[in-house]
Amino acid sequence: MSFLLETPYGLWVAQPIIKAKGLSKKRRTIGEVMFQRLDEAQGRFADVLPKKAGGTLH
């Protein structure tokens, strides 16, 4: 599983670990999701959102 979030301030990606839940082989849970900024993204689906004028990320 992976997540990709685009904001006017850039692209953010996360790929959490999927863990087995208890003794069951079918039940699973998602580990902690840690987003990292992806500045090198290029291609057809990168930079889809318009840039905000004068906006900064704090």
DACORHU-V152802 format. One line per field, one symbol per residue. ss: DSSP state (2 for helix, 1 for strand, 0 for the rest). psi: psi as a letter, one per 40 degrees, with the letter a starting at -180 (. if undefined). Layout:
ss = ???
psi = ???
//
This chain:
ss = 0011111001111100011100000001110000011100000000000000000000
psi = iiihhhieeaihiigihhiihaeiedhiihahhhiihgdehiadeifdiihhhehih.
//
